[in-house]
Amino acid sequence: MQKGHTNNPRGRPKGAKTSPNAPSMRRKRLLGAQIEGADPLDFNLNVMKSKDMPLSYRMQASANALPYTHRKKPIEVEIPKPITIISAKELATMSDAQLEKLHAALAAIAVTGEDE
């Protein structure tokens, strides 16, 4: 058999379906997956989970879904300093600026000096 020639001299019969792996069929499956998913993450997850998609499509879909599911850099969390007990004598010697700072810190954690 020569390269570029088929064994069927009459060509493809009328009504014959294309191979399920033909590029047009792959596009139809992708469009079907796109219609099912409302957003890019759903679309990529549907393609990634589809067993009848080629592995290269599934790998690309998993790479595309990655930024939607995992952060590149962890969120920085500010760890507060440990709480220290301040005596009345220390409170009496604090400056106005220090007292304002203490008041703001207590307000931030919703501590008030009023009984409920």
C-alpha positions, 0 to 999 in steps of 0.5 A: 500500500502506498502512502496517502492511498486507501484500500477503498478505491471508491472512497468513503461510503455515504453516511459513514461516521467519522472516527470518534477521535477525529478533530471535529468530534473532539471539538464537539465534545469540548463544546458540550463540556463548555455548555455544561460548565458555567464558568472556566473552572467548571469547563476545565474540570469537566474536560479533565474528568472526561474519560473519552477526551485525549490525555493531552486535552485532559492535562491541559485542562488540569493546568488551566484549572490550577490557578482557580483552585490553588493559590500561588503564594500563601496568605500572610497571617499577622500573628498577634503578640502574646497578651500581657497583664498590665497592673494598675500601677503600670496603667497609671504611668502610661502616656496618653499615646500609649493609653490610646494605643491600648484602647484601640487594641482592646477595641479591635478585639471587642473588649470593653470596660462596661458590664453587660 
